[in-house]
Amino acid sequence: MLVDISNRLGFESPGNFTRFFKLQQGFSPSQYRRNVTVLASGPAVPTLAPVIGLDRWGAGLSLAA
């Protein structure tokens, strides 16, 4: 899935996307995914803010699985 997201956003490799994501967000995509999974398994699913800065390449990013 990370390969698909990085390709869709125009990154040359998933590693480049991961570095960019971590610089922008302060945590890696895998840390984000783990936190979302933990939050979603609780009694109420919070509204998640969109990932900042990733849509500037002209491709949308859906957080829905």
C-alpha positions, 0 to 999 in steps of 0.5 A: 500500500505504501508503494501505491501511495508513494507512486500516486503522489509522484515520489520516485521510491517509497523511501523518499515518501517515508522521509518526506512524510516523517519530516512533515508529520514528525512520525513515520507512515507505519507509526501513523498507521499503528496509531490510527488502528489503535484509535479506531479499535476504541469505543469511538472513532475520532475524526482524523485531520488530513495529512498536511502537505501531501496534496500539493502534487495534485493527487488526493490521498484517501485515508479510508481503507 
